[in-house]
Amino acid sequence: MLDIQNTPDQRGIEIQQVGVKDVHLPVLIATQSGSFQQVLGRITLSAGLPQSFKGTHMSRFMEVLVEWGEKPISGRELKMMLSEIRTRLSAPSAQISLIFRYFLPQQAPVSRIVSPLDYQCEFSGSSAETGYDYRMGVEIPVLSLCPCSKAISKYGAHNQRAMIRVWIRCHPGRYLWIEELVGLLQNQGSSCVYPLVKREDEKHITEEAYENPKFVEDILRDCVLSLRAEKRITWFRLEVESFESIHNHSAFARHEEWTTTERPHTKG
């Protein structure tokens, strides 16, 4: 049967990325405990297309995704998946983004009731002759209570939910688990967020936040210190957004830094 994709193209343009976008598939995410969690993934998978090829084989992207959907995935498996894509398509490079909701047990502070809290996560990777670059992102909800409001008010202080968004790179082969990254940052707000609380928990959370007021800048700086202390991390980008309860807008702070001279696309 005639293979149009493999016919030569005469325009001399190498396409940097071509592939499939917003693919929704069940995916198994490897857990720190050695098990896995099944999630619904939203996936973008692409590869570089040499100028000599008219088109890529879109079905091969789906074949790889379906096959890998039956195996627990972490940063290591993502590297193998991209290597397989490059081999099947004779591609100079390959890229992937996998976005999903991951659930971790969260214990209420007083009643000790355990319930699942969801975190939006992203695995993204790129593979080329220069090496493999992998990033992991997690969104962590927290509470924030305004120090200024507390200081100037006769009683009470305005408080609200805030979101810590973090993306990290690690030394080759020394990845952090989602559980570890959440554990580093979930206590950096005025208090934690819990999916299920009783009255005694609500009292504790309210008072804990009141005794631990933080601006959005405070939360971000405390997160920076925690990430700098984790020696496996080589780079991070942070954003903290506070969904203000007395304004019709959010407040945010953002920071990015390398913690090492190492840069992406290193061998390993």
C-alpha positions in Angstrom: 0.0 0.0 0.0 1.3 3.5 -0.9 2.9 5.3 2.1 2.5 9.0 1.3 4.1 10.1 4.6 7.4 8.6 3.6 7.6 10.3 0.3 10.3 13.0 0.0 9.5 16.6 0.6 11.4 19.2 -1.5 10.8 22.4 0.6 13.8 21.8 2.9 12.0 22.5 6.2 12.6 20.4 9.3 9.5 20.6 11.6 10.4 20.8 15.2 7.3 19.2 16.6 4.5 17.2 15.0 2.2 14.8 16.8 -1.0 14.3 18.7 -2.6 16.7 21.2 -5.2 16.4 24.0 -5.3 12.6 24.0 -7.3 11.3 26.9 -6.3 7.8 28.1 -6.1 5.8 31.3 -2.6 5.8 32.6 -0.8 4.0 35.5 1.3 6.4 37.6 4.1 4.7 39.6 3.8 5.5 43.4 6.6 5.9 45.9 5.4 2.7 47.7 6.1 0.6 44.6 2.5 0.2 43.5 0.6 2.4 41.0 -2.4 4.6 40.7 -4.7 4.6 37.7 -5.5 8.1 36.5 -7.1 9.8 33.5 -4.2 11.4 31.5 -4.4 14.3 29.1 -1.4 13.8 26.8 0.5 15.6 24.1 3.1 13.6 22.3 5.2 14.8 19.4 8.5 14.3 17.5 10.8 16.2 15.3 10.2 15.6 11.5 13.3 15.6 9.2 13.0 17.7 6.1 13.2 14.7 3.9 9.9 13.3 5.1 6.5 14.7 3.9 4.7 13.6 7.1 4.9 11.6 10.2 3.0 8.4 11.1 0.3 9.6 13.6 -0.9 6.1 14.4 2.5 5.2 15.9 2.1 7.9 18.6 -1.2 6.3 19.6 0.3 2.8 19.4 3.1 3.8 21.9 0.6 5.5 24.2 -1.7 2.6 24.3 1.1 0.1 25.0 2.6 2.3 27.8 -0.8 2.8 29.3 -0.5 -0.7 30.7 2.8 0.0 32.5 3.4 2.2 35.7 5.0 5.4 34.6 7.5 7.8 36.3 10.3 9.9 34.9 12.4 6.9 34.0 9.6 5.3 31.9 9.0 8.6 30.2 12.6 8.5 29.0 12.1 5.0 27.5 8.8 6.0 25.9 10.4 8.9 24.1 13.3 6.8 23.0 10.8 4.3 21.5 9.1 7.1 19.7 12.3 8.4 18.2 13.2 4.9 17.0 9.8 4.1 15.5 9.7 7.4 13.6 13.4 7.8 12.9 13.0 11.2 14.6 15.8 13.4 15.9 13.8 14.4 19.0 10.6 13.6 20.8 8.5 15.5 23.5 5.7 14.5 25.8 3.4 16.2 28.3 1.2 14.1 30.6 -1.3 16.0 32.8 -3.4 14.1 35.4 -5.1 14.2 38.8 -3.2 12.3 41.5 -4.7 11.4 44.9 -2.9 11.2 48.2 -4.4 10.4 51.6 -4.8 13.5 53.9 -5.4 13.0 57.6 -7.5 15.6 59.4 -5.6 17.3 62.2 -7.8 16.4 65.2 -10.4 13.7 64.2 -7.6 11.9 62.3 -10.1 10.9 59.5 -8.2 10.0 56.3 -9.6 11.1 53.0 -8.1 11.5 49.5 -7.0 14.9 48.3 -6.4 15.4 44.6 -3.4 17.3 43.1 -3.0 18.3 39.5 0.3 17.0 38.2 2.3 17.1 35.0 5.1 14.9 33.7 6.9 16.5 30.8 10.0 15.3 28.9 12.0 15.8 25.8 14.6 13.5 24.3 17.3 14.4 21.6 20.8 13.4 20.8 22.0 15.9 23.4 20.2 13.9 26.2 17.0 13.7 28.2 15.2 16.6 30.0 12.5 15.8 32.4 10.3 18.1 34.5 7.6 17.4 37.0 4.9 19.8 38.1 2.4 19.7 41.0 -0.3 22.1 42.2 -0.7 22.1 46.0 -3.7 23.8 47.7 -3.1 25.6 51.0 -4.7 28.2 53.2 -3.3 31.7 53.6 -4.2 34.3 56.2 -3.2 38.0 55.7 -0.8 39.3 58.4 -1.8 42.9 57.7 -5.5 42.1 58.1 -4.7 40.4 61.4 -2.5 43.3 62.6 -5.0 46.1 61.9 -8.3 44.4 62.8 -9.9 44.3 66.3 -10.9 40.7 65.6 -10.5 38.2 62.8 -8.5 38.4 59.6 -9.3 37.7 56.0 -8.1 34.3 54.8 -8.5 32.3 51.7 -7.4 29.3 49.7 -4.1 29.6 47.9 -2.3 27.4 45.3 1.3 26.5 45.2 2.4 25.6 41.7 5.8 24.1 41.4 7.9 22.6 38.5 11.2 20.9 39.1 14.2 19.3 37.3 16.4 16.8 39.1 19.8 15.3 38.6 19.8 12.5 36.0 18.4 9.3 37.6 17.7 11.0 40.9 14.0 11.8 40.6 11.6 13.0 43.3 8.3 11.3 43.8 5.0 13.3 43.7 4.6 12.3 47.4 8.0 13.8 48.3 7.4 17.0 46.5 3.9 17.5 48.1 5.5 16.7 51.5 8.1 19.4 51.0 5.6 22.2 50.3 2.1 21.3 51.7 2.9 22.8 55.1 4.2 26.1 53.8 0.9 27.9 53.9 -0.9 29.3 57.0 -2.6 25.9 57.2 -3.2 22.8 55.1 -6.3 22.0 53.0 -8.3 18.9 53.9 -11.0 17.2 51.9 -13.0 16.0 54.9 -13.1 17.7 58.3 -15.3 17.6 61.4 -16.1 20.5 63.7 -13.0 19.9 65.9 -10.8 19.9 62.7 -12.4 23.1 61.5 -11.6 24.8 64.8 -8.0 23.7 64.7 -7.5 24.8 61.1 -9.1 28.2 61.7 -6.9 28.8 64.8 -3.8 27.4 63.2 -4.1 29.7 60.2 -4.7 32.7 62.6 -1.6 31.9 64.5 0.5 31.5 61.3 -0.4 34.5 59.0 1.5 34.6 55.7 1.5 36.9 52.7 1.7 35.2 49.3 5.4 36.4 49.3 6.0 34.6 52.7 4.6 31.3 51.3 6.8 31.6 48.2 9.9 32.3 50.1 9.4 29.4 52.5 8.8 27.1 49.5 12.1 28.4 47.9 14.0 27.5 51.1 12.5 24.0 51.2 13.4 23.3 47.5 16.9 24.7 47.9 17.5 22.2 50.7 16.5 19.2 48.5 19.8 18.2 46.9 18.2 16.2 44.1 16.7 19.3 42.6 18.7 21.2 40.0 16.1 23.8 38.9 12.6 24.9 40.0 9.9 27.3 39.1 7.4 28.4 41.7 4.2 30.4 41.6 1.9 31.0 44.6 -1.5 32.4 43.9 -3.9 33.6 46.6 -7.6 33.6 45.7 -8.3 36.8 47.7 -11.5 36.7 49.8 -11.9 40.6 49.9 -10.9 41.4 46.3 -12.2 40.5 42.9 -8.7 39.5 41.9 -5.9 37.2 42.9 -2.5 38.0 44.4 0.5 36.1 43.2 4.3 35.7 43.5 6.6 33.9 41.2 10.3 32.8 41.3 12.6 30.6 39.3 16.2 29.5 39.8 18.9 27.0 39.1 20.4 25.3 42.2 23.3 23.9 40.2 25.3 24.7 37.1 23.7 21.7 35.4 21.5 22.5 32.5 18.8 20.4 30.6 19.7 17.9 27.9 22.6 16.5 29.7 23.4 12.9 29.0 21.8 10.4 31.4 
